[in-house]
Amino acid sequence: MGPTFRMNIQLTNTSRTLPSIDWFISFQYDESMYKLQKCYLPVPILIPGLTYNFETKVLCLTDKGISDKIKVMLLKHKSCIPVITAVVSMPVSDVQEIA
């Protein structure tokens, strides 16, 4: 097992007047490399002009000194098509030698 990382996600509704309602954050990643504490984050409402913070912990399942990418997707409730996607390049986990 490798280290645990904390992934922070910030969302801001850039509309001038319309709130965004009934969204969620989902992730796409290699399940042989990472385990996420929360794979689904509900986003009930985004008021224009405010920044909302979301967090999940990411456990690296390998100690081989490799890394991968995690896709972070914002989706409307009852939809499987992301409105926006971010690709996060995870850091390489430190390899610790056992003497």
N, CA, C and O atoms as CSV, one atom per row, in Angstrom:
chain,resi,resn,atom,element,x,y,z
A,1,MET,N,N,0.834,-1.182,0.000
A,1,MET,CA,C,0.000,0.000,0.000
A,1,MET,C,C,0.875,1.241,0.000
A,1,MET,O,O,1.914,1.295,0.658
A,2,GLY,N,N,0.436,2.222,-0.744
A,2,GLY,CA,C,1.159,3.485,-0.817
A,2,GLY,C,C,0.524,4.540,0.077
A,2,GLY,O,O,-0.245,4.217,0.984
A,3,PRO,N,N,0.846,5.787,-0.181
A,3,PRO,CA,C,0.347,6.884,0.657
A,3,PRO,C,C,-1.107,7.228,0.361
A,3,PRO,O,O,-1.689,6.769,-0.622
A,4,THR,N,N,-1.677,8.051,1.242
A,4,THR,CA,C,-3.024,8.585,1.046
A,4,THR,C,C,-2.902,10.064,0.715
A,4,THR,O,O,-2.200,10.813,1.394
A,5,PHE,N,N,-3.596,10.468,-0.337
A,5,PHE,CA,C,-3.626,11.863,-0.766
A,5,PHE,C,C,-5.009,12.441,-0.494
A,5,PHE,O,O,-5.995,11.707,-0.433
A,6,ARG,N,N,-5.076,13.748,-0.334
A,6,ARG,CA,C,-6.366,14.430,-0.198
A,6,ARG,C,C,-6.608,15.221,-1.478
A,6,ARG,O,O,-5.801,16.070,-1.856
A,7,MET,N,N,-7.736,14.932,-2.148
A,7,MET,CA,C,-8.092,15.649,-3.368
A,7,MET,C,C,-9.140,16.700,-3.020
A,7,MET,O,O,-10.230,16.377,-2.548
A,8,ASN,N,N,-8.792,17.964,-3.260
A,8,ASN,CA,C,-9.712,19.074,-3.025
A,8,ASN,C,C,-10.265,19.553,-4.359
A,8,ASN,O,O,-9.518,19.747,-5.318
A,9,ILE,N,N,-11.570,19.740,-4.415
A,9,ILE,CA,C,-12.242,20.185,-5.629
A,9,ILE,C,C,-13.021,21.445,-5.295
A,9,ILE,O,O,-13.778,21.476,-4.325
A,10,GLN,N,N,-12.835,22.484,-6.100
A,10,GLN,CA,C,-13.569,23.733,-5.914
A,10,GLN,C,C,-14.463,23.965,-7.129
A,10,GLN,O,O,-14.021,23.858,-8.272
A,11,LEU,N,N,-15.727,24.284,-6.859
A,11,LEU,CA,C,-16.678,24.591,-7.924
A,11,LEU,C,C,-17.245,25.994,-7.710
A,11,LEU,O,O,-17.554,26.395,-6.588
A,12,THR,N,N,-17.373,26.726,-8.812
A,12,THR,CA,C,-17.992,28.042,-8.778
A,12,THR,C,C,-18.976,28.148,-9.929
A,12,THR,O,O,-18.637,27.843,-11.073
A,13,ASN,N,N,-20.181,28.574,-9.634
A,13,ASN,CA,C,-21.191,28.831,-10.660
A,13,ASN,C,C,-20.923,30.240,-11.194
A,13,ASN,O,O,-21.026,31.213,-10.447
A,14,THR,N,N,-20.580,30.355,-12.478
A,14,THR,CA,C,-20.239,31.652,-13.063
A,14,THR,C,C,-21.436,32.384,-13.662
A,14,THR,O,O,-21.279,33.466,-14.227
A,15,SER,N,N,-22.620,31.809,-13.545
A,15,SER,CA,C,-23.828,32.501,-14.006
A,15,SER,C,C,-24.048,33.755,-13.165
A,15,SER,O,O,-23.669,33.793,-11.994
A,16,ARG,N,N,-24.647,34.759,-13.744
A,16,ARG,CA,C,-24.925,35.980,-12.978
A,16,ARG,C,C,-26.146,35.834,-12.074
A,16,ARG,O,O,-26.210,36.456,-11.014
A,17,THR,N,N,-27.121,35.009,-12.488
A,17,THR,CA,C,-28.369,34.961,-11.731
A,17,THR,C,C,-28.905,33.556,-11.455
A,17,THR,O,O,-29.631,33.365,-10.479
A,18,LEU,N,N,-28.571,32.575,-12.282
A,18,LEU,CA,C,-29.205,31.259,-12.165
A,18,LEU,C,C,-28.407,30.290,-11.300
A,18,LEU,O,O,-27.241,30.017,-11.586
A,19,PRO,N,N,-29.032,29.767,-10.240
A,19,PRO,CA,C,-28.348,28.726,-9.463
A,19,PRO,C,C,-28.342,27.411,-10.245
A,19,PRO,O,O,-29.233,27.162,-11.058
A,20,SER,N,N,-27.358,26.593,-10.001
A,20,SER,CA,C,-27.287,25.251,-10.588
A,20,SER,C,C,-27.739,24.267,-9.518
A,20,SER,O,O,-27.227,24.269,-8.398
A,21,ILE,N,N,-28.696,23.433,-9.874
A,21,ILE,CA,C,-29.323,22.531,-8.899
A,21,ILE,C,C,-29.189,21.086,-9.374
A,21,ILE,O,O,-29.272,20.800,-10.568
A,22,ASP,N,N,-28.981,20.178,-8.413
A,22,ASP,CA,C,-29.002,18.729,-8.669
A,22,ASP,C,C,-27.838,18.234,-9.530
A,22,ASP,O,O,-28.054,17.660,-10.597
A,23,TRP,N,N,-26.624,18.453,-9.073
A,23,TRP,CA,C,-25.431,18.004,-9.765
A,23,TRP,C,C,-24.718,16.964,-8.900
A,23,TRP,O,O,-25.074,16.758,-7.740
A,24,PHE,N,N,-23.724,16.323,-9.471
A,24,PHE,CA,C,-22.863,15.459,-8.667
A,24,PHE,C,C,-21.491,15.371,-9.323
A,24,PHE,O,O,-21.334,15.603,-10.522
A,25,ILE,N,N,-20.503,15.030,-8.499
A,25,ILE,CA,C,-19.138,14.823,-8.960
A,25,ILE,C,C,-18.867,13.328,-8.942
A,25,ILE,O,O,-19.171,12.637,-7.970
A,26,SER,N,N,-18.291,12.842,-10.035
A,26,SER,CA,C,-17.935,11.432,-10.138
A,26,SER,C,C,-16.482,11.345,-10.617
A,26,SER,O,O,-15.915,12.321,-11.108
A,27,PHE,N,N,-15.899,10.167,-10.465
A,27,PHE,CA,C,-14.486,9.980,-10.782
A,27,PHE,C,C,-14.307,8.765,-11.677
A,27,PHE,O,O,-15.051,7.789,-11.584
A,28,GLN,N,N,-13.308,8.843,-12.543
A,28,GLN,CA,C,-12.918,7.697,-13.357
A,28,GLN,C,C,-11.426,7.483,-13.129
A,28,GLN,O,O,-10.628,8.401,-13.319
A,29,TYR,N,N,-11.044,6.260,-12.719
A,29,TYR,CA,C,-9.662,5.999,-12.349
A,29,TYR,C,C,-9.388,4.507,-12.414
A,29,TYR,O,O,-10.309,3.693,-12.494
A,30,ASP,N,N,-8.119,4.165,-12.378
A,30,ASP,CA,C,-7.692,2.774,-12.381
A,30,ASP,C,C,-7.860,2.214,-10.964
A,30,ASP,O,O,-7.130,2.593,-10.048
A,31,GLU,N,N,-8.822,1.318,-10.798
A,31,GLU,CA,C,-9.123,0.774,-9.473
A,31,GLU,C,C,-8.043,-0.168,-8.955
A,31,GLU,O,O,-8.055,-0.531,-7.779
A,32,SER,N,N,-7.112,-0.566,-9.814
A,32,SER,CA,C,-5.993,-1.375,-9.333
A,32,SER,C,C,-4.887,-0.493,-8.745
A,32,SER,O,O,-3.996,-0.981,-8.052
A,33,MET,N,N,-4.957,0.822,-9.033
A,33,MET,CA,C,-3.934,1.751,-8.522
A,33,MET,C,C,-4.413,2.611,-7.365
A,33,MET,O,O,-3.634,2.961,-6.479
A,34,TYR,N,N,-5.715,2.954,-7.377
A,34,TYR,CA,C,-6.243,3.890,-6.380
A,34,TYR,C,C,-7.558,3.404,-5.798
A,34,TYR,O,O,-8.321,2.682,-6.441
A,35,LYS,N,N,-7.797,3.818,-4.570
A,35,LYS,CA,C,-9.089,3.610,-3.928
A,35,LYS,C,C,-9.523,4.966,-3.391
A,35,LYS,O,O,-8.790,5.604,-2.634
A,36,LEU,N,N,-10.724,5.408,-3.785
A,36,LEU,CA,C,-11.237,6.693,-3.333
A,36,LEU,C,C,-12.172,6.497,-2.160
A,36,LEU,O,O,-12.977,5.566,-2.141
A,37,GLN,N,N,-12.059,7.387,-1.175
A,37,GLN,CA,C,-12.928,7.334,0.002
A,37,GLN,C,C,-14.382,7.572,-0.421
A,37,GLN,O,O,-15.294,6.894,0.052
A,38,LYS,N,N,-14.585,8.545,-1.318
A,38,LYS,CA,C,-15.918,8.850,-1.844
A,38,LYS,C,C,-15.824,8.883,-3.361
A,38,LYS,O,O,-15.083,9.692,-3.920
A,39,CYS,N,N,-16.566,8.017,-4.028
A,39,CYS,CA,C,-16.561,7.971,-5.496
A,39,CYS,C,C,-17.660,8.840,-6.092
A,39,CYS,O,O,-17.691,9.079,-7.299
A,40,TYR,N,N,-18.552,9.305,-5.242
A,40,TYR,CA,C,-19.717,10.083,-5.670
A,40,TYR,C,C,-19.902,11.211,-4.662
A,40,TYR,O,O,-20.049,10.962,-3.465
A,41,LEU,N,N,-19.895,12.444,-5.146
A,41,LEU,CA,C,-20.087,13.593,-4.255
A,41,LEU,C,C,-21.306,14.386,-4.727
A,41,LEU,O,O,-21.257,14.993,-5.797
A,42,PRO,N,N,-22.382,14.397,-3.967
A,42,PRO,CA,C,-23.556,15.173,-4.372
A,42,PRO,C,C,-23.275,16.673,-4.294
A,42,PRO,O,O,-22.603,17.148,-3.378
A,43,VAL,N,N,-23.800,17.400,-5.266
A,43,VAL,CA,C,-23.697,18.860,-5.297
A,43,VAL,C,C,-25.130,19.375,-5.414
A,43,VAL,O,O,-25.616,19.593,-6.524
A,44,PRO,N,N,-25.818,19.575,-4.277
A,44,PRO,CA,C,-27.244,19.916,-4.318
A,44,PRO,C,C,-27.538,21.248,-5.005
A,44,PRO,O,O,-28.502,21.362,-5.761
A,45,ILE,N,N,-26.692,22.271,-4.736
A,45,ILE,CA,C,-26.945,23.587,-5.340
A,45,ILE,C,C,-25.642,24.377,-5.407
A,45,ILE,O,O,-24.794,24.294,-4.519
A,46,LEU,N,N,-25.511,25.142,-6.482
A,46,LEU,CA,C,-24.394,26.075,-6.644
A,46,LEU,C,C,-24.975,27.468,-6.863
A,46,LEU,O,O,-25.539,27.755,-7.919
A,47,ILE,N,N,-24.837,28.321,-5.869
A,47,ILE,CA,C,-25.323,29.700,-5.956
A,47,ILE,C,C,-24.301,30.516,-6.758
A,47,ILE,O,O,-23.101,30.380,-6.521
A,48,PRO,N,N,-24.742,31.356,-7.696
A,48,PRO,CA,C,-23.795,32.145,-8.489
A,48,PRO,C,C,-22.850,32.978,-7.618
A,48,PRO,O,O,-23.259,33.609,-6.643
A,49,GLY,N,N,-21.570,32.956,-8.008
A,49,GLY,CA,C,-20.581,33.784,-7.338
A,49,GLY,C,C,-19.931,33.171,-6.107
A,49,GLY,O,O,-18.931,33.695,-5.617
A,50,LEU,N,N,-20.472,32.082,-5.604
A,50,LEU,CA,C,-19.889,31.439,-4.422
A,50,LEU,C,C,-19.011,30.265,-4.853
A,50,LEU,O,O,-19.270,29.623,-5.872
A,51,THR,N,N,-17.983,29.997,-4.073
A,51,THR,CA,C,-17.111,28.862,-4.326
A,51,THR,C,C,-17.415,27.779,-3.300
A,51,THR,O,O,-17.482,28.039,-2.099
A,52,TYR,N,N,-17.596,26.564,-3.797
A,52,TYR,CA,C,-17.913,25.418,-2.942
A,52,TYR,C,C,-16.739,24.447,-2.972
A,52,TYR,O,O,-16.164,24.189,-4.030
A,53,ASN,N,N,-16.390,23.916,-1.815
A,53,ASN,CA,C,-15.265,22.996,-1.685
A,53,ASN,C,C,-15.756,21.580,-1.409
A,53,ASN,O,O,-16.651,21.364,-0.591
A,54,PHE,N,N,-15.155,20.626,-2.105
A,54,PHE,CA,C,-15.456,19.213,-1.932
A,54,PHE,C,C,-14.135,18.484,-1.759
A,54,PHE,O,O,-13.099,18.928,-2.255
A,55,GLU,N,N,-14.176,17.372,-1.058
A,55,GLU,CA,C,-12.938,16.656,-0.743
A,55,GLU,C,C,-13.174,15.155,-0.722
A,55,GLU,O,O,-14.238,14.682,-0.324
A,56,THR,N,N,-12.166,14.421,-1.157
A,56,THR,CA,C,-12.149,12.969,-0.992
A,56,THR,C,C,-10.701,12.547,-0.783
A,56,THR,O,O,-9.776,13.229,-1.223
A,57,LYS,N,N,-10.519,11.445,-0.123
A,57,LYS,CA,C,-9.172,10.909,0.082
A,57,LYS,C,C,-8.905,9.854,-0.979
A,57,LYS,O,O,-9.790,9.085,-1.354
A,58,VAL,N,N,-7.663,9.832,-1.455
A,58,VAL,CA,C,-7.239,8.893,-2.486
A,58,VAL,C,C,-6.109,8.043,-1.913
A,58,VAL,O,O,-5.045,8.560,-1.574
A,59,LEU,N,N,-6.344,6.751,-1.808
A,59,LEU,CA,C,-5.334,5.822,-1.317
A,59,LEU,C,C,-4.640,5.196,-2.516
A,59,LEU,O,O,-5.287,4.615,-3.387
A,60,CYS,N,N,-3.333,5.318,-2.555
A,60,CYS,CA,C,-2.537,4.676,-3.600
A,60,CYS,C,C,-2.353,3.207,-3.195
A,60,CYS,O,O,-1.870,2.913,-2.101
A,61,LEU,N,N,-2.739,2.300,-4.082
A,61,LEU,CA,C,-2.699,0.870,-3.757
A,61,LEU,C,C,-1.382,0.199,-4.141
A,61,LEU,O,O,-1.189,-0.988,-3.881
A,62,THR,N,N,-0.490,0.948,-4.748
A,62,THR,CA,C,0.779,0.372,-5.171
A,62,THR,C,C,1.950,1.111,-4.531
A,62,THR,O,O,1.857,2.302,-4.232
A,63,ASP,N,N,3.016,0.415,-4.332
A,63,ASP,CA,C,4.226,1.046,-3.805
A,63,ASP,C,C,5.365,0.917,-4.814
A,63,ASP,O,O,6.537,0.891,-4.439
A,64,LYS,N,N,5.010,0.836,-6.101
A,64,LYS,CA,C,5.990,0.623,-7.164
A,64,LYS,C,C,6.570,1.920,-7.724
A,64,LYS,O,O,7.354,1.873,-8.672
A,65,GLY,N,N,6.212,3.066,-7.171
A,65,GLY,CA,C,6.758,4.329,-7.639
A,65,GLY,C,C,6.190,4.781,-8.975
A,65,GLY,O,O,6.874,5.455,-9.745
A,66,ILE,N,N,4.923,4.409,-9.259
A,66,ILE,CA,C,4.260,4.825,-10.498
A,66,ILE,C,C,3.021,5.640,-10.148
A,66,ILE,O,O,2.554,5.622,-9.010
A,67,SER,N,N,2.497,6.352,-11.138
A,67,SER,CA,C,1.283,7.140,-10.911
A,67,SER,C,C,0.403,7.070,-12.150
A,67,SER,O,O,0.801,6.532,-13.184
A,68,ASP,N,N,-0.792,7.619,-12.030
A,68,ASP,CA,C,-1.754,7.618,-13.132
A,68,ASP,C,C,-2.590,8.875,-13.024
A,68,ASP,O,O,-2.351,9.724,-12.165
A,69,LYS,N,N,-3.559,8.985,-13.891
A,69,LYS,CA,C,-4.458,10.141,-13.889
A,69,LYS,C,C,-5.814,9.746,-13.312
A,69,LYS,O,O,-6.228,8.590,-13.402
A,70,ILE,N,N,-6.500,10.726,-12.718
A,70,ILE,CA,C,-7.864,10.539,-12.240
A,70,ILE,C,C,-8.722,11.595,-12.923
A,70,ILE,O,O,-8.417,12.787,-12.864
A,71,LYS,N,N,-9.794,11.154,-13.570
A,71,LYS,CA,C,-10.733,12.097,-14.187
A,71,LYS,C,C,-11.777,12.489,-13.155
A,71,LYS,O,O,-12.353,11.636,-12.481
A,72,VAL,N,N,-12.014,13.791,-13.041
A,72,VAL,CA,C,-13.029,14.329,-12.140
A,72,VAL,C,C,-14.116,14.920,-13.035
A,72,VAL,O,O,-13.845,15.809,-13.843
A,73,MET,N,N,-15.344,14.425,-12.892
A,73,MET,CA,C,-16.429,14.828,-13.796
A,73,MET,C,C,-17.585,15.443,-13.023
A,73,MET,O,O,-17.992,14.932,-11.979
A,74,LEU,N,N,-18.105,16.534,-13.542
A,74,LEU,CA,C,-19.311,17.153,-13.001
A,74,LEU,C,C,-20.463,16.780,-13.915
A,74,LEU,O,O,-20.429,17.031,-15.119
A,75,LEU,N,N,-21.490,16.171,-13.318
A,75,LEU,CA,C,-22.634,15.703,-14.098
A,75,LEU,C,C,-23.937,16.214,-13.504
A,75,LEU,O,O,-24.039,16.451,-12.301
A,76,LYS,N,N,-24.919,16.377,-14.358
A,76,LYS,CA,C,-26.273,16.711,-13.926
A,76,LYS,C,C,-26.927,15.425,-13.446
A,76,LYS,O,O,-26.702,14.358,-14.017
A,77,HIS,N,N,-27.745,15.529,-12.385
A,77,HIS,CA,C,-28.456,14.363,-11.854
A,77,HIS,C,C,-29.237,13.681,-12.977
A,77,HIS,O,O,-29.862,14.349,-13.800
A,78,LYS,N,N,-29.199,12.360,-13.006
A,78,LYS,CA,C,-29.878,11.522,-14.002
A,78,LYS,C,C,-29.266,11.646,-15.396
A,78,LYS,O,O,-29.940,11.388,-16.394
A,79,SER,N,N,-27.997,12.039,-15.471
A,79,SER,CA,C,-27.298,12.114,-16.751
A,79,SER,C,C,-25.974,11.380,-16.631
A,79,SER,O,O,-25.380,11.334,-15.553
A,80,CYS,N,N,-25.515,10.813,-17.723
A,80,CYS,CA,C,-24.221,10.133,-17.719
A,80,CYS,C,C,-23.202,10.887,-18.573
A,80,CYS,O,O,-22.090,10.406,-18.791
A,81,ILE,N,N,-23.587,12.074,-19.055
A,81,ILE,CA,C,-22.697,12.885,-19.881
A,81,ILE,C,C,-22.135,14.021,-19.037
A,81,ILE,O,O,-22.894,14.857,-18.548
A,82,PRO,N,N,-20.813,14.064,-18.857
A,82,PRO,CA,C,-20.229,15.131,-18.039
A,82,PRO,C,C,-20.421,16.510,-18.666
A,82,PRO,O,O,-20.329,16.671,-19.883
A,83,VAL,N,N,-20.686,17.491,-17.823
A,83,VAL,CA,C,-20.774,18.882,-18.267
A,83,VAL,C,C,-19.361,19.446,-18.387
A,83,VAL,O,O,-19.065,20.226,-19.292
A,84,ILE,N,N,-18.504,19.042,-17.471
A,84,ILE,CA,C,-17.095,19.435,-17.495
A,84,ILE,C,C,-16.279,18.312,-16.867
A,84,ILE,O,O,-16.734,17.617,-15.958
A,85,THR,N,N,-15.059,18.157,-17.379
A,85,THR,CA,C,-14.157,17.120,-16.879
A,85,THR,C,C,-12.785,17.729,-16.634
A,85,THR,O,O,-12.290,18.514,-17.442
A,86,ALA,N,N,-12.181,17.365,-15.525
A,86,ALA,CA,C,-10.797,17.750,-15.238
A,86,ALA,C,C,-9.989,16.469,-15.108
A,86,ALA,O,O,-10.467,15.475,-14.560
A,87,VAL,N,N,-8.762,16.497,-15.613
A,87,VAL,CA,C,-7.875,15.349,-15.502
A,87,VAL,C,C,-6.764,15.717,-14.517
A,87,VAL,O,O,-6.009,16.665,-14.735
A,88,VAL,N,N,-6.682,14.952,-13.438
A,88,VAL,CA,C,-5.704,15.214,-12.381
A,88,VAL,C,C,-4.567,14.208,-12.519
A,88,VAL,O,O,-4.784,12.997,-12.467
A,89,SER,N,N,-3.359,14.722,-12.694
A,89,SER,CA,C,-2.174,13.855,-12.713
A,89,SER,C,C,-1.731,13.642,-11.275
A,89,SER,O,O,-1.298,14.578,-10.603
A,90,MET,N,N,-1.841,12.429,-10.816
A,90,MET,CA,C,-1.483,12.117,-9.437
A,90,MET,C,C,0.033,12.089,-9.286
A,90,MET,O,O,0.744,11.714,-10.219
A,91,PRO,N,N,0.532,12.484,-8.113
A,91,PRO,CA,C,1.975,12.419,-7.894
A,91,PRO,C,C,2.445,10.977,-7.758
A,91,PRO,O,O,1.674,10.083,-7.406
A,92,VAL,N,N,3.708,10.776,-8.041
A,92,VAL,CA,C,4.308,9.453,-7.872
A,92,VAL,C,C,4.472,9.198,-6.383
A,92,VAL,O,O,4.972,10.048,-5.647
A,93,SER,N,N,4.047,8.027,-5.951
A,93,SER,CA,C,4.209,7.694,-4.535
A,93,SER,C,C,5.658,7.324,-4.262
A,93,SER,O,O,6.314,6.691,-5.090
A,94,ASP,N,N,6.143,7.715,-3.118
A,94,ASP,CA,C,7.524,7.408,-2.736
A,94,ASP,C,C,7.674,5.912,-2.513
A,94,ASP,O,O,6.815,5.269,-1.910
A,95,VAL,N,N,8.763,5.381,-3.003
A,95,VAL,CA,C,9.077,3.967,-2.789
A,95,VAL,C,C,10.011,3.908,-1.590
A,95,VAL,O,O,11.081,4.517,-1.592
A,96,GLN,N,N,9.597,3.166,-0.565
A,96,GLN,CA,C,10.418,3.038,0.626
A,96,GLN,C,C,11.049,1.660,0.650
A,96,GLN,O,O,10.367,0.640,0.555
A,97,GLU,N,N,12.368,1.654,0.779
A,97,GLU,CA,C,13.078,0.384,0.837
A,97,GLU,C,C,13.013,-0.161,2.263
A,97,GLU,O,O,13.095,0.582,3.241
A,98,ILE,N,N,12.864,-1.475,2.347
A,98,ILE,CA,C,12.854,-2.140,3.649
A,98,ILE,C,C,14.222,-2.799,3.844
A,98,ILE,O,O,14.641,-3.642,3.050
A,99,ALA,N,N,14.897,-2.402,4.901
A,99,ALA,CA,C,16.259,-2.926,5.126
A,99,ALA,C,C,16.214,-4.200,5.925
A,99,ALA,O,O,17.257,-4.786,6.212
